[in-house]
């Protein structure tokens, strides 16, 4: 049992969610339990993972989640492994929540050295309605930067996505390529700002000078694209071309990488398949499936365009994942390794108390007349 990276999950412990303090000891190797010397509580090795309190073998759960991340319908998994459909859906929900927290701790820390970012949105058909899924990626490393689910394709959806992108990048001087939706330009200009302190008063918010924005505007007639217009919204066309040539991600303004990522997600999530019958009923299922596929894509799946020359005397090519290309890890992770990684719980915030409702002041004359 490895003590590195372990933390106490007890809510009332002063060292809750803080790894590397030396307060964790092995309590039982047979039962796979740890003990916190600060509060004296014991906890299972699978605490804060999707495997916690499951009555099935871990190998079976991992195999089911791997099939789900590759687009296998739940009905096929139920028929193959004799499981209940609600059990498989619950496993996917737990893995998705774990993947979301894992993504926040590993990617949304400002460690991604990206120079070219692309963003796009696609609609998801559900039972009785549809929702929008907005996602972004670092084109130079193919790293998925996160996604947001919303019922409306508006500025709030795009702003929430841009906030996630900002949390991932080491520098805001990047090239952003998007489609013709005007909310992207407004959101990136407003969110990608720095606080500049002046001689007096509160600091001013100044947009990042190195931010470049390019748009691809498509005009359709029926279901066919009849005209494509590429324009530089922020920055010059020469500066945008220089970033594209420096990162090796094309010659002109385009959104090919994010559109290819959308196709990967459509093939890996049964609810995103066009004209499919496996529709979702809850938005939480959509978000859980998105983060499960996103974590597998970033950390477990090798990308052919990211491979490098192998060592002398060995394989000709060495495969790399987007997380390896972004210098977030040095090896290819397995899905079980991602799911076994214990993630600290989010910082607890006290619920906001509503102010006491005051009664309207009534003059004494009105009170006497009412009596």
LINGI-V798176 format. One record per helix or strand of 2 or more residues. SS is the DSSP state (hx for helix, st for strand). FROM is the first residue (numbers start at 1). TO is the last residue. If there is no record, write none. Layout:
SS|FROM|TO / SS|FROM|TO
This chain:
st|24|28 / st|33|36 / st|42|44 / hx|58|69 / hx|74|81 / hx|85|106 / st|116|126 / st|129|138 / st|143|150 / hx|155|168 / st|175|179 / hx|182|191 / st|193|196 / st|204|207 / st|212|221 / st|224|234 / hx|237|247 / hx|256|268 / hx|270|272 / hx|283|299 / st|302|309 / st|317|321 / hx|322|325 / hx|335|340 / hx|364|370
